[in-house]
Amino acid sequence: MAGRFHHVTLGMTIFLKISPGARFMLLSALGFALMAACVKAVSLRGIPVLEIVAARALVSLAISYIDVKRRGVYLWGQHKRLLIARGVVGALALMCVYFAVSTLPLAEAALLQFTYPAFTALLALIWLKERVQLATAVCIALSLVGLGLMVSPGLSLPGQAQLPAISVIAALLGAFGSAVAYVLVRRLGPHEDSSVIIFYFPLIALPVSVLLLGEDFVMPDPVALGLLLLVGIFTQVGQVGLTKAMAVEAAGKATAYSYVQVIFSALLGLVWFAEVPTLWTLLGGALIMAGALVNALWKR
C-alpha cells in the first residue's frame, strides 16, 4: 500500500511540475481516451453508433449554445456555407470515428486517427497553398509506412487476427474528415468566433444522425444511459483542455502532448476490454507517432 501511495504521489509531483499548457493537454488526452472507452462500452451494450453520435451531439449542442449566448456573439456567424460545411464534415467524420472505436481495439483506433496530420498537410497544400515543409514530408512518409505495417495482411503472426478492413477504412475516413474539418476551421478562424464554429458541429450532427438512425433507436438501460452521458462529459473535458492548452502554450509543443491519448487508450483497452496490441500495431504505431511528433516539434 505504501509503495502504491509513493507512486501516486510521485506521479502527481511530476504532473504539477510540467507547464500549465502541458497539463491541460494531458487532461484533454485523458478526456478523449475516456470518451472513446465509453463509446466502445456503450456500443457493446447494443446501442447503435448513430444513436451515440446523436447523444453526444445533444449534450454538445446545449453546452455550445450556452457558451455562445454567454459570450454575446452572433449565433449564426457570417460565413454560413463554410460553417455548414464544417458541421457536415465533422458529423460524418465523427460517425466514422465512433464506428472504428466500436469495432477496433482502442489502441488501434486511436493510432489510425492520428494519421490526420498527414491528411491535413496534403489538404493545406491543395486548398490553402501552404508549402509542405521537410518535417511534414517526413510525417507523411512515416505515417504511410506505419499504416502499412499495421494493416498489411501478409505481416500477421500466428494466432493474431487481422484488423477488419471496413473498420480500418472507417478510421482512415474519420482521420481524413478530421483533417478537412481542421482546414475549414483554419479558413474560418480569422473571420468567425471559435464558439460559433464549435456550435455548428452539433447543430448539424444531431439532425443528421437522428435522420440516418431512423427506426433503429434502442432504448438505453440505466447503465447505457450513464455511459452516453459520460461520452458527452468526457468530450467536453477533452475540448476544454485542448482549448485552454492552445491558449497558454505554443501550438507545436501543446499538440505533442496530445499523442499521450494513444497510451491512455491502450491502457484503457487493456484494463477495461482485455485488448493486447499486436507486435505490428506497436511497430506501425511507433512510426505514426514518430511522424506526428516530428511534424509538431520540428523547428521550421
C-alpha positions as CSV (number, residue, x, y, z in Angstrom):
1,M,0.0,0.0,0.0
2,A,2.8,2.4,0.9
3,G,4.6,1.7,-2.4
4,R,1.4,2.4,-4.4
5,F,0.9,5.6,-2.5
6,H,4.5,6.6,-3.2
7,H,3.9,6.0,-7.0
8,V,0.7,8.1,-6.9
9,T,2.5,10.9,-5.1
10,L,5.4,10.8,-7.5
11,G,3.1,11.0,-10.4
12,M,1.2,14.0,-9.0
13,T,4.5,15.7,-8.3
14,I,5.7,15.3,-11.9
15,F,2.2,16.3,-13.2
16,L,2.3,19.6,-11.2
17,K,5.9,20.4,-12.3
18,I,5.1,20.4,-16.1
19,S,3.8,23.6,-17.7
20,P,0.1,24.6,-17.4
21,G,-0.3,24.1,-21.2
22,A,1.0,20.5,-21.0
23,R,-1.2,19.7,-18.0
24,F,-4.3,21.0,-19.9
25,M,-3.3,18.9,-23.0
26,L,-2.7,15.8,-20.8
27,L,-6.2,16.4,-19.3
28,S,-7.6,16.7,-22.9
29,A,-5.9,13.5,-24.0
30,L,-7.3,11.6,-21.0
31,G,-10.8,13.1,-21.6
32,F,-10.8,11.9,-25.2
33,A,-9.4,8.5,-24.3
34,L,-12.2,8.0,-21.7
35,M,-14.7,9.2,-24.2
36,A,-13.6,6.6,-26.7
37,A,-13.7,3.9,-24.0
38,C,-17.3,4.9,-23.1
39,V,-18.3,4.8,-26.8
40,K,-16.9,1.3,-27.1
41,A,-18.6,0.2,-23.8
42,V,-22.0,1.6,-24.7
43,S,-21.8,0.1,-28.2
44,L,-21.2,-3.3,-26.6
45,R,-24.5,-2.9,-24.8
46,G,-26.3,-2.8,-28.2
47,I,-26.6,1.0,-28.7
48,P,-26.2,1.9,-32.4
49,V,-23.3,4.2,-33.3
50,L,-25.6,6.8,-34.8
51,E,-27.5,6.9,-31.5
52,I,-24.2,7.5,-29.7
53,V,-23.4,10.3,-32.1
54,A,-26.9,11.8,-31.5
55,A,-26.5,11.7,-27.8
56,R,-23.1,13.3,-27.9
57,A,-24.4,16.0,-30.3
58,L,-27.3,16.7,-28.0
59,V,-25.1,17.4,-25.0
60,S,-22.6,19.4,-27.1
61,L,-25.3,21.5,-28.7
62,A,-26.7,22.5,-25.3
63,I,-23.3,23.4,-23.9
64,S,-22.2,25.2,-27.1
65,Y,-25.4,27.2,-27.3
66,I,-25.0,28.4,-23.7
67,D,-21.4,29.3,-24.4
68,V,-22.3,31.4,-27.5
69,K,-25.0,33.2,-25.6
70,R,-22.6,33.8,-22.7
71,R,-20.1,35.4,-25.0
72,G,-22.7,37.6,-26.6
73,V,-21.6,36.8,-30.2
74,Y,-23.9,36.4,-33.2
75,L,-25.2,32.8,-33.1
76,W,-25.3,32.1,-36.9
77,G,-21.9,33.6,-37.9
78,Q,-21.1,35.4,-41.2
79,H,-19.7,32.6,-43.5
80,K,-22.7,30.2,-43.3
81,R,-21.7,28.0,-46.2
82,L,-18.3,27.3,-44.7
83,L,-19.8,26.8,-41.2
84,I,-22.3,24.4,-42.5
85,A,-19.6,22.5,-44.5
86,R,-17.5,22.3,-41.3
87,G,-20.5,20.9,-39.4
88,V,-21.4,18.3,-42.1
89,V,-17.8,17.1,-42.5
90,G,-17.3,17.0,-38.7
91,A,-20.5,15.0,-38.3
92,L,-19.6,12.4,-40.9
93,A,-16.1,12.1,-39.5
94,L,-17.4,11.6,-36.0
95,M,-19.7,8.7,-37.3
96,C,-16.7,7.0,-38.9
97,V,-14.5,7.5,-35.8
98,Y,-17.2,6.1,-33.5
99,F,-17.7,3.1,-35.8
100,A,-14.0,2.4,-35.8
101,V,-13.8,2.8,-32.0
102,S,-16.7,0.4,-31.5
103,T,-15.2,-2.3,-33.8
104,L,-11.5,-2.0,-33.3
105,P,-9.2,-2.3,-30.2
106,L,-8.9,1.2,-28.6
107,A,-5.2,1.5,-29.3
108,E,-5.5,0.7,-33.0
109,A,-8.5,3.1,-33.4
110,A,-6.5,5.9,-31.7
111,L,-3.4,5.3,-33.8
112,L,-5.3,5.3,-37.1
113,Q,-7.0,8.6,-36.1
114,F,-3.5,10.2,-35.6
115,T,-2.8,9.8,-39.3
116,Y,-4.8,13.1,-39.7
117,P,-1.6,15.4,-39.7
118,A,-0.6,13.8,-43.0
119,F,-4.0,14.4,-44.5
120,T,-4.1,17.9,-43.1
121,A,-0.7,18.7,-44.7
122,L,-1.9,17.5,-48.1
123,L,-5.2,19.3,-47.9
124,A,-3.4,22.5,-46.8
125,L,-1.1,22.2,-49.8
126,I,-4.0,21.8,-52.2
127,W,-6.5,24.2,-50.7
128,L,-4.6,26.8,-48.7
129,K,-1.5,26.7,-51.0
130,E,0.7,26.0,-47.9
131,R,4.2,24.7,-48.8
132,V,5.0,21.2,-47.5
133,Q,7.9,21.5,-45.0
134,L,10.5,18.8,-44.7
135,A,9.1,17.9,-41.3
136,T,5.7,17.4,-42.8
137,A,7.1,15.3,-45.6
138,V,8.8,13.1,-43.0
139,C,5.5,12.9,-41.1
140,I,3.6,11.7,-44.3
141,A,6.3,9.1,-45.1
142,L,6.4,7.6,-41.6
143,S,2.6,7.6,-41.3
144,L,2.3,5.7,-44.6
145,V,4.9,3.1,-43.6
146,G,3.4,2.7,-40.1
147,L,-0.1,2.3,-41.6
148,G,1.2,-0.4,-43.9
149,L,2.8,-2.3,-41.0
150,M,-0.5,-2.1,-39.0
151,V,-2.9,-3.3,-41.7
152,S,-0.8,-5.5,-44.1
153,P,-2.4,-9.0,-44.3
154,G,1.0,-10.6,-45.1
155,L,2.5,-9.5,-41.8
156,S,0.1,-11.2,-39.4
157,L,1.7,-13.6,-36.9
158,P,0.2,-17.0,-36.0
159,G,-2.8,-16.7,-33.8
160,Q,-3.3,-12.9,-34.5
161,A,-6.5,-11.8,-36.1
162,Q,-6.4,-9.2,-38.9
163,L,-8.0,-5.8,-38.4
164,P,-11.4,-5.7,-40.1
165,A,-10.9,-3.8,-43.4
166,I,-14.2,-1.9,-43.1
167,S,-13.2,-0.7,-39.6
168,V,-9.7,0.4,-40.8
169,I,-11.3,2.2,-43.8
170,A,-13.8,3.9,-41.4
171,A,-10.9,5.0,-39.1
172,L,-9.0,6.5,-42.0
173,L,-12.1,8.2,-43.4
174,G,-12.6,9.7,-39.9
175,A,-9.0,10.9,-39.8
176,F,-9.4,12.4,-43.3
177,G,-12.7,14.1,-42.3
178,S,-11.0,15.5,-39.2
179,A,-8.3,16.9,-41.5
180,V,-10.9,18.5,-43.7
181,A,-12.7,20.0,-40.7
182,Y,-9.3,21.3,-39.4
183,V,-8.5,23.0,-42.7
184,L,-12.0,24.5,-42.7
185,V,-11.5,25.8,-39.2
186,R,-8.3,27.4,-40.3
187,R,-10.1,29.2,-43.1
188,L,-12.8,30.3,-40.7
189,G,-10.6,31.2,-37.8
190,P,-9.7,34.8,-38.7
191,H,-13.4,35.6,-39.5
192,E,-15.6,33.7,-37.1
193,D,-15.7,33.4,-33.3
194,S,-14.5,29.9,-32.1
195,S,-17.7,29.4,-30.1
196,V,-19.8,29.8,-33.3
197,I,-17.6,27.4,-35.2
198,I,-17.9,24.8,-32.4
199,F,-21.7,25.4,-32.2
200,Y,-22.3,24.4,-35.9
201,F,-20.8,21.0,-35.4
202,P,-23.5,19.6,-33.0
203,L,-26.1,21.7,-34.8
204,I,-25.5,19.6,-38.0
205,A,-24.5,16.4,-36.3
206,L,-27.7,16.0,-34.2
207,P,-30.4,16.1,-37.1
208,V,-28.1,14.2,-39.5
209,S,-27.5,11.3,-37.0
210,V,-31.2,11.2,-36.0
211,L,-32.3,11.1,-39.6
212,L,-29.9,8.3,-40.5
213,L,-30.7,6.4,-37.3
214,G,-34.4,6.2,-38.4
215,E,-36.2,3.4,-36.6
216,D,-33.1,1.7,-35.3
217,F,-33.3,3.6,-32.0
218,V,-32.7,1.4,-28.9
219,M,-34.0,2.5,-25.5
220,P,-30.8,2.5,-23.3
221,D,-30.9,0.8,-19.9
222,P,-29.6,2.8,-16.9
223,V,-26.0,1.7,-17.4
224,A,-26.1,2.6,-21.1
225,L,-27.7,5.9,-20.3
226,G,-25.0,6.7,-17.8
227,L,-22.3,5.8,-20.4
228,L,-23.9,8.0,-23.0
229,L,-23.9,10.9,-20.5
230,L,-20.2,10.2,-19.8
231,V,-19.5,10.3,-23.6
232,G,-20.7,13.9,-23.6
233,I,-19.0,14.9,-20.3
234,F,-15.6,13.4,-21.3
235,T,-15.9,15.0,-24.7
236,Q,-16.4,18.4,-23.1
237,V,-13.4,17.7,-20.8
238,G,-11.3,16.9,-23.8
239,Q,-12.4,20.0,-25.7
240,V,-11.9,22.4,-22.8
241,G,-8.5,21.0,-22.0
242,L,-7.5,21.4,-25.7
243,T,-8.8,24.9,-25.9
244,K,-7.0,26.0,-22.7
245,A,-3.8,24.3,-23.7
246,M,-3.7,26.1,-27.1
247,A,-4.3,29.4,-25.3
248,V,-1.3,29.2,-23.0
249,E,1.2,27.0,-24.9
250,A,2.9,27.1,-28.3
251,A,0.8,25.0,-30.7
252,G,3.5,22.6,-31.6
253,K,4.5,21.9,-28.1
254,A,1.0,21.5,-26.8
255,T,0.0,19.3,-29.7
256,A,2.9,17.0,-29.0
257,Y,1.3,16.1,-25.6
258,S,-2.0,15.1,-27.3
259,Y,-0.4,11.9,-28.6
260,V,-0.4,10.6,-25.0
261,Q,-4.0,9.8,-25.8
262,V,-2.8,6.7,-27.6
263,I,-1.1,5.5,-24.4
264,F,-4.2,6.2,-22.4
265,S,-6.3,4.4,-25.0
266,A,-4.0,1.4,-25.0
267,L,-4.1,1.2,-21.1
268,L,-7.9,1.5,-21.1
269,G,-8.2,-1.1,-23.8
270,L,-6.0,-3.5,-21.8
271,V,-7.7,-2.9,-18.4
272,W,-11.4,-2.4,-19.5
273,F,-11.6,-4.7,-22.6
274,A,-8.6,-7.0,-22.2
275,E,-7.2,-5.8,-25.5
276,V,-3.5,-6.6,-26.1
277,P,-1.9,-4.7,-29.0
278,T,-0.1,-6.9,-31.6
279,L,3.6,-6.5,-32.5
280,W,2.8,-4.9,-35.8
281,T,0.4,-2.4,-34.1
282,L,3.2,-1.4,-31.8
283,L,5.8,-1.0,-34.6
284,G,3.4,0.7,-37.0
285,G,2.0,2.9,-34.3
286,A,5.5,3.9,-33.2
287,L,6.2,5.1,-36.8
288,I,2.9,7.0,-37.0
289,M,3.5,8.6,-33.6
290,A,7.1,9.5,-34.5
291,G,5.9,11.2,-37.7
292,A,3.3,13.2,-35.9
293,L,5.8,14.3,-33.3
294,V,8.3,15.3,-35.9
295,N,5.7,17.4,-37.6
296,A,4.7,19.0,-34.3
297,L,8.1,19.7,-32.8
298,W,10.4,20.3,-35.7
299,K,11.7,23.9,-35.7
300,R,10.8,25.4,-39.0
